[in-house]
Amino acid sequence: MSNSLPASSQPASSQPASSKPAPIWAESLRSPLTWHYAGFALLLVLVIGLSIRLGLDWAATNTRSTDALAGKQVELKALDLQTAPLRGLDKRVEESRARMRAFFDQRIPANYSSISSRVADLEIASGVRLTRVQYTQGPPGPDLTEITMEAGISGEYPQIMRFVNSLESDRTFFVIRAMALTGQQGGQVNLRLRVSTWLRRADADASGLPSTPQPGETAPEPSSAATPASAPRPGAAPREEQ
């Protein structure tokens, strides 16, 4: 007997091996749909990232804008408070000028004769006696020139106080600059008085009064130069100009 076996009885291992099926993930990678999904997911991640970044930037910008707006509002309020006193300034300036003109018209003498005559009236009304009366004018100002009167006053104390008070409250604008006691005998009191008033610059120039001595200068003695023709003579009570 032959030891060879029929072909059909040969072992299965002698048959050629069949090919194995490809893995599922490999097939998925080869599928176009998979790459579409991957691209969509990537785009979705990018969109979400950009949206988050945009939101953060917007929030930061909005915060800075709010802070800047609040700062501008504070600056505007500060400027409003600073400019509040200037509102209506032109109107207040015009009102001040009107009051100044009214003051000039009501309380500034029209001329030198008005000063000397008014002082004489107050002298008579109070009962005092003025001596060595001297009028001088200071440096001219933009609108007014100061007129200084120096005089000795004799009388009883109540009379002198009545004269001083009448000067301070008179309609003509008088300012008492100095007052010094020079002597007293019995009930009589002697004072040296210095009083200022003002004239408009043109009226002061026309008065012919000498200049007021500066500090350190010696005041001129009362004379015809210091007391114009309309002024009281030295040693006599002032009289009104005729």
C-alpha positions in Angstrom: 0.0 0.0 0.0 1.1 3.4 -0.8 1.6 5.8 2.2 0.6 8.9 0.2 -2.7 10.4 1.0 -5.3 11.7 -1.4 -5.2 15.4 -2.2 -8.4 15.9 -0.4 -6.9 14.6 2.7 -4.0 17.1 2.8 -3.8 19.3 5.9 -5.6 22.7 5.8 -2.4 24.4 6.5 -1.1 23.6 3.2 -3.9 25.7 1.6 -3.1 29.4 0.8 -3.9 31.9 3.7 -7.0 34.2 3.0 -6.6 38.1 3.6 -7.7 39.5 7.0 -10.4 42.3 7.1 -9.1 45.8 7.6 -9.7 47.5 11.0 -12.7 49.9 11.3 -10.6 53.0 12.3 -8.5 52.6 9.2 -11.7 52.5 7.1 -12.9 55.6 9.0 -9.7 57.5 8.2 -10.2 56.7 4.5 -13.8 58.0 4.6 -14.2 61.6 3.4 -17.1 62.1 5.9 -14.7 61.5 8.8 -12.4 64.3 7.6 -15.5 66.6 7.2 -16.4 65.9 10.8 -12.8 66.6 11.9 -12.7 69.8 10.0 -16.0 70.9 11.4 -14.9 70.1 15.0 -11.7 72.1 14.5 -13.6 75.1 13.1 -16.1 74.9 16.0 -13.2 75.0 18.5 -11.7 78.0 16.7 -15.0 79.7 16.7 -15.6 79.1 20.4 -12.0 80.3 21.2 -12.4 83.4 19.1 -15.8 84.1 20.7 -14.4 83.8 24.2 -11.5 86.1 23.3 -13.9 88.6 21.7 -16.1 88.5 24.8 -13.1 89.1 27.1 -11.9 92.0 24.9 -15.3 93.5 24.8 -15.7 93.3 28.5 -12.3 94.9 29.1 -13.1 97.6 26.5 -16.5 98.2 28.0 -14.9 98.6 31.5 -12.3 101.0 30.2 -15.0 103.0 28.3 -17.1 103.2 31.4 -14.2 104.3 33.5 -13.2 106.9 30.9 -16.8 108.1 30.7 -17.0 108.5 34.4 -13.6 110.4 34.4 -14.9 112.7 31.8 -18.1 113.3 33.7 -16.1 114.2 36.8 -13.9 116.6 34.8 -17.0 118.2 33.3 -18.6 118.6 36.7 -15.4 120.2 38.0 -15.2 122.6 35.1 -18.9 123.4 35.7 -18.2 124.3 39.3 -15.1 126.3 38.3 -17.0 128.3 35.7 -20.1 128.8 37.8 -18.8 132.2 39.3 -18.2 133.5 35.8 -21.8 133.0 34.6 -23.4 136.3 34.1 -20.1 138.1 34.8 -20.8 140.7 32.1 -24.1 141.6 33.7 -22.4 141.8 37.2 -19.7 144.0 35.7 -22.3 146.4 34.2 -24.1 146.5 37.5 -20.9 147.3 39.4 -20.2 150.1 36.9 -23.7 151.5 37.4 -23.3 151.4 41.2 -19.9 153.1 40.8 -21.4 155.8 38.6 -24.2 156.3 41.1 -21.7 156.6 44.0 -19.7 159.2 42.0 -22.8 161.2 41.3 -24.1 161.1 44.9 -21.1 161.2 47.1 -18.2 162.7 45.1 -18.1 166.5 45.3 -18.6 168.4 42.0 -15.7 170.8 42.7 -13.3 172.1 45.3 -15.8 174.8 46.4 -18.3 172.1 47.3 -15.8 170.6 49.7 -14.9 173.8 51.5 -18.5 175.0 51.7 -19.7 171.6 53.1 -16.9 171.6 55.7 -18.0 175.2 56.7 -21.6 174.1 57.1 -20.6 171.2 59.4 -18.3 173.5 61.4 -21.2 175.9 62.0 -23.7 173.1 62.8 -21.4 171.5 65.4 -20.2 174.7 67.0 -16.4 174.0 66.6 -13.8 176.4 65.3 -11.4 175.4 62.5 -8.0 177.0 62.2 -5.0 176.7 59.9 -7.1 174.9 57.3 -5.1 173.5 54.4 -6.2 171.6 51.3 -3.8 169.6 49.0 -4.3 167.1 46.2 -2.6 163.7 45.8 -1.4 162.0 42.6 -4.2 161.7 40.1 -5.8 158.3 39.7 -7.6 156.8 36.7 -10.9 158.4 37.7 -10.5 160.3 41.0 -7.9 162.4 42.8 -7.6 162.4 46.6 -8.1 165.7 48.3 -6.6 166.1 51.8 -7.7 168.6 54.3 -5.7 169.3 57.4 -7.0 171.7 60.1 -6.9 172.5 63.8 -10.2 172.1 65.7 -11.1 173.9 68.9 -14.2 173.4 70.9 -15.7 171.4 73.7 -15.4 167.6 73.5 -19.1 167.0 72.6 -18.9 169.6 69.8 -15.8 168.0 68.4 -17.3 164.6 68.4 -20.4 166.0 66.8 -18.2 167.5 64.0 -16.3 164.2 63.5 -19.5 162.1 63.4 -21.1 164.5 61.0 -18.0 164.2 58.7 -18.2 160.4 58.7 -22.0 160.2 58.0 -22.2 163.1 55.6 -23.5 162.6 52.1 -20.2 163.9 50.8 -17.6 161.1 51.0 -15.2 162.0 53.8 -12.6 159.6 55.4 -10.9 160.6 58.6 -7.2 159.7 58.2 -5.7 161.0 61.5 -6.8 162.9 64.6 -4.3 164.0 67.4 -4.8 165.9 70.6 -2.7 169.1 70.6 -3.9 170.7 73.8 -6.6 171.1 76.4 -7.5 174.1 78.6 -10.5 174.0 80.8 -13.4 172.5 78.8 -11.8 173.4 75.5 -10.0 170.7 73.5 -7.7 171.3 70.6 -7.2 168.7 67.9 -5.3 168.4 64.7 -7.4 166.6 62.1 -6.6 165.1 58.7 -9.5 164.2 56.4 -9.6 162.9 52.8 -12.2 163.2 50.1 -12.0 162.9 46.4 -12.6 164.9 43.2 -12.9 163.8 39.6 -9.5 164.1 37.9 -10.5 167.1 35.7 -12.1 168.9 38.7 -9.0 168.3 40.8 -6.7 169.7 38.0 -8.9 172.8 37.8 -8.8 173.4 41.6 -5.2 174.7 41.6 -4.5 172.9 44.9 -0.9 172.1 45.8 0.3 168.5 45.9 0.1 166.5 49.1 3.5 166.1 50.7 5.0 162.6 50.4 6.2 160.8 53.6 9.3 162.5 54.8 8.5 165.8 53.2 7.6 168.9 55.1 4.0 170.1 54.5 3.9 173.7 53.2 2.5 176.3 55.5 -1.1 177.4 54.7 -0.8 180.2 52.1 -2.7 181.7 49.2 -1.2 178.9 47.1 -2.6 176.2 49.4 -6.0 177.9 49.8 -7.4 179.1 46.5 -9.6 182.2 46.4 -12.7 180.2 47.1 -11.1 178.5 50.1 -11.2 179.8 53.7 -8.2 182.0 54.7 -5.7 180.6 57.2 -6.9 181.1 60.7 -10.5 181.7 59.6 -13.5 179.3 59.2 -14.1 178.1 55.7 -16.6 180.1 53.8 -18.8 179.2 50.8 -17.7 180.5 47.4 -19.7 183.3 46.1 
